Amino acid sequence: MNILQIGKTYPMIGGVDKVIYELSEGLSQRAFRCDVLCASTDNLFHEIDLNQFSKVYAAPSIGKIASTWISPALIVKLCKIIKQYDIIHIHHPDPMAAIALFFAKTKGKKIVLHWHSDIVKQKMLLKFYAPLQSWLINRCDRIIATSEIYAQGSKHISKYSEKTIIIPIGVVVEYNLNQENYDKLVAQYPRKKIIYSLGRLCYYKGYEYLIKAANFLNDDFVILIGGTGSLEKKLRNLINSYKVGNKVKLLGKIKDDDMAAYFSASTLFCLPSIEKSEAFGIVQIEAMSYGKPIVATNIPFSGVSWVNKHGFSGLNVKPGCPEELANAIMTICNNPETLHQFSLNAKQRYKDEFSREMMINRVLDVYKLLLNVTLSNR
């Protein structure tokens, strides 16, 4: 069985790329060939061996429009290599990948469409992309959605329930704890309850509300936000204007060597996202693997609040409400029994629902089904 995943970019960054990497690693560990085709973020072609059974073809791009790297070379490369593969696994949203698939010869190929998210912000782009998106949905043999609630709430795929399969994202957390870094971090915030958050500093993450939540927390708490992005300057100005610089720190990019230290030293993890663009929140899973309770948000038709089971692994609150975020944080952190139980439950939920092995098993079931059954929806 030979699989080609069509992804977004190399270097691999962001949640979708994380899923692509986990699938490639997990499948190749079982001796399945699973290559990746994507756009590079420069004008060079890269061919990288991930391991014995998996490589990345990164086609040069000529620029970026509405979060999409434009790569005519990706179309050419797909047309050259597609005959080598039994299954094409395409990750949405990525208009460039859909365009490439449209021009390739896909007759006889099984197409799996991994629906990570609707296109939410780029409404003008969607108007032009909608016909191609409809073609892709109709052409694919199976749609993988990451949660039932998202599949039901998406106006684009909800009517294709007969070929939609729910497969939650699963990850292996491979950050090694650097004890020296951990000790320095704990010493930097003595006797503090560390509220950790991690992600791109962009519009749908809702970090402005987490910053405002600091006004409702006493000096026992410190909020650490890791990540970079276009809103960094705006968020720093907000911290200054609210005079919460003693309680909120923007950390910038977190190095892999430091990742385990921040997760381990934190009291809980907060994901304050406000828009459906946050369809799942993979970073919640990583926090759960460290046994960290979660405070997240009830975004309508997003899988975020399903990942964080309310009252079990943590608490979910109304999006865009700083006071509710603060109250949830205090409810967990100021009650040792609740904190302990949620910690145990979070780790157990990770093991039960979000391991890479479970995701790989479910995806393989889809592949095996497709290679033995011909659907009539061409």
Protein Blocks (a to p, Z undefined) as FASTA:
>chain_A
ZZddddfbdcdedjklmmmmmmmmmmmmnopacddddddfbfbdcdddfblmbccddddd
fbdeehiacdfklmmmmmmmmmmpmbdcdddddfklmmmmmmpcfehiacddddfbccfk
lmmlmmmmmmmmmmmmmmpmbdcdfbfklmmmpmklmmmmmmcccdddddddfbdcdfkl
mmmmmmmmghiacddddddddfklommmmmmmmmmpcfkbccddedddjklmmmmmmmmm
nopmmmcccebjadfklmmmmmmmpmbdcdfbfbfklmnopmlmmmmmnopacdddddeh
iaklmmmgghilmccddehilklmmmmmmmmmmmmklmmmmmmmmmmmmmmmmcfklmmm
mmmmmmmmmmmcccfkZZ
